[in-house]
Amino acid sequence: SGDSLIAVTSTTADGSYTFASLPSGSYLVDVDTTDFDLPVDGSGVRYGLSTGNDPQPVVLADGETYTDADFGFCPNGVIGDLIWRDNDRDGSPDPGEPGIAGVTVSLYQDSNQNGVFDAGEPLVASDVTDASGLYEFLSVPAGYYTVVVVPPANHTLTGDPDELPPCLTCDSQSGLYLGPGRIDRSRDFGYAPPGALGDTLWIDSDGDGLRGLGESGISNVTVWL
């Protein structure tokens, strides 16, 4: 048979609560984690359960007083934060290497806790990097997640938070466990821009193999690579 609601109460000013005059039996203590009286974080999101025990099963003996059905709440966490252009392909963000704007980054719940995104796992949120290449997911409850990046066009992945450089098996995603209220801004991905080569055909007037002053370029000549 299904569970039956026996009683409802509210916590006092110090957070305590009591269900009195209970017969022996098996109970579930269930907190309303969407209650508007819970505190909120800076984004206006209610604190999340940090103790992971809702509902709490309790087996009560005759005349027993059980006072360990306790529930902790804390601010939710943050995940981020940088997609950068790895000009020297060393897998580390260096001074002068800019962020890449307009990159889509998605956060998925890692339901099977294997550290990679699997088809069908729930999408938690998506973000697009700003002009500095930064992204962030705010008010994230504790749990297992996978950050997945849509690689910028014509760029090569060179830096991945799951692998030390050089990037041999990088996959533009990163799995993590976010503890209650934790801030993790280490999910950074580097992408190297495409290469280029060139550049001039000229009339070598003196035949020395070096382009001298006044030796003009030759236009409209087809070059294959």
Secondary structure, DSSP 8 states (H G I E B T S, - for coil): ------------TTS-----S--SEEEEE---TT-TTS-B-TTS-B-EESS--SSEEEEE-TT---------EE--EEEEEEEEE-TT-SSS--TT--B-TT-EEEEEE-TT-SSS--TT--EEEEEE--TTSEEEEEEE-SEEEEEEE---TT-EEEEBTTB-SS-SS--SEEEEEE-TT-EE----EEEE---------B--TT-SSS--TT--B--S-----
